[in-house]
Amino acid sequence: MTTLFLSCENDINEVNRLFSGKETQVETAIDVEMLYSDSAILNLRIVSPKMVRHLVSKDPWQEFPEGLEIDFFSENGKEVTGRMTAKYAQRFDKESKFIVRDSVVWHGENSEKLETEELIWEEENDRVHTNKFVVVSRPDEIIYGHGFESNKDFTNWKIRAIEGRLRNNLTKDFKD
């Protein structure tokens, strides 16, 4: 019986040879759905085909290498008020920062649509911004600019270095 138990012992060198240090600092999840809530009220839902968690002790972060879709919910947590998609994203735990990149599209209420190559969401101060080129489309206007800033709900936003086809009575609303 003792021989049977001793034969099941693993050689630590053999285990170390099979798994490098980098492989053990990464977790991969497939078909991910993450729900963010506050006081049991749903704020947003993130859906992604793949999430990779990098477990570096000093600065852990998540990566969404196959893209993601984020649904934003109303204050009561019942209705979807906006949807964002991107082909790549990262979330940095310590900085409470979410960066979405590559074909970023946000659809909001009132048929508004934002398109850009990168958006940065600073979770702590509820700020979404980019210095990249942006296009905002509404049913009767298209606005181009370099730089964008908004609250996370996209209800109070501004574009820097603005140009585009605007309705005359709204032009003053889009200037800094």
N, C-alpha and C positions, 0 to 999 in steps of 0.2 A: 504494500500500500504506500509506503514512504517513497519508493522508487517512482510510482505513478505521479505523485504530487511534485517531486523534484523534476521530473521530465517536462512538466508544463511551464516551467520557469522560462521567461524570455530573457535573452541576452540583450542588455541595454545598448550595446554597440550596434547590434542588428536593428533594433528599433530606431535608433538615431540615424542609421544609414537609410532607412525607408522613408523617414519624414524629416525634411529640412526645417530649420527654424522658421523660415518664411511661410511654409505651408501650414504650420500650426498656429500662426497668427492671423489666419483668414477663415471666416465662415461664409458659406454660400447658401443662399436660400432661393428657391425657385417658386414662381407664381405667388408673389408677395402681395399682401393687402395689409396696410397699416392704417389704423384709425387714431386721429388726434382729437382729444376732447378736453373740455374744461368744465368742471362741476357737472359731469355726466351729460354735457351737451356737445354733440359732435361738431367739430370745427372743420376738419378736412380729412380726406381719405386719399391715400397714396396706393396706387396699384402699379406693379412692375413685374415683368417676366423673370427678372433676376436681380438680386441684391447681394452684394459682397460686402461683408463687414470686415474692416481692417482693424485688428485688435491691438494695435501698437499702444503700449501702456501710457505713453506720454501724450498722445493725441489720436485717439481712436476716431474712425470715420467710416461712413457707409458710401458705397458706390453703386450706381444703377447703370451698368454698362450697356444694357439693352433698352434704355429709355424708361419713361414712367408717364403716368397720368395722375394728375392731382385734381380732386373735386373739392371746391370750397363750398361751405354750407352757410346758410342764413343764421342769424343770431339764435333762433330757436332750434337749430340743428336739424331741421326737417327738409328744407329745399336746397337744391344745388344752385348756387348763385354764380359760380364761375368754374371753368375747367381749363387746366393748363396741361400741355403735352410737351415733351422734349425727348430727344434721342439719347441724351446722356445727362447724368446728374451726380452730385456729390453732396453729402451732408457732414459737416465737421462738428463733432459733439462739443468740444471745449469752447469753440467760438459761437455756437448756436447759429451756424450759418448754413444755408442751403444754396447751392449754385446749380442752376440748370443751364444746359448748353445744347447747341446744335438743333436748329429748326424749332425754336421755342415758339409756341403759339398759345395764347390765352384768349378764351372766349368768355365774355362777361354778359351781364344783363344789358338790355337795350341794344342788342346786336353789335356790341363793341368787340373788336378783335385786335389784339396786339401781336405783332410778329417781330422777333429779334433773334440774334444768335446767342445771347447770354442774358440771364437775369440772376441777381443775387438777392436772396431774402435773408435779412438779419432778423432772426426770430425775436430776440430780446427787445428791440425797439420798434418792431412791427414795420419795418421799412423794406421795400423792394426797389431795386435800382439797377441801372446799367449805364455804361458810357458808350455802348455800342449803338449802331444804327438801328432805329425802330420804325415800324409802320403801324399806325393805328387806323383802323377802318371802322367807319360808322355807315349807316345806310345812305347818307347823303354827303359824305366827305371822306377824304383820305389825308392823313397827316403824317409827314415824314420828319424825322429828326435824329439828332445824335445826342443820346442821353435821355434817360427816363427815370422818374422817381414817383413812388406811390406808397400808400398804405397797403397792407397785405390783402385787403378786400378789393383793391383797385377802384375804390369809390372816390378817392381824392388824389389825382395824379397830375403831373406836369411833364412836358417834353422840353428839352433844351435844344437850341439850334434848330428851330422849327421851320418847316417849309411844307407846301402842299396845297391841295385844293380844299378850301374852307368856305363855309357859308359866311357871308359878310357880317352877320350879327354875332358870330361866335369868335371871330378872329381875336378880339381882345381877351377872351377867356384862356387862350393858350399861350400867352406871353408871360415871361417871368416877371 
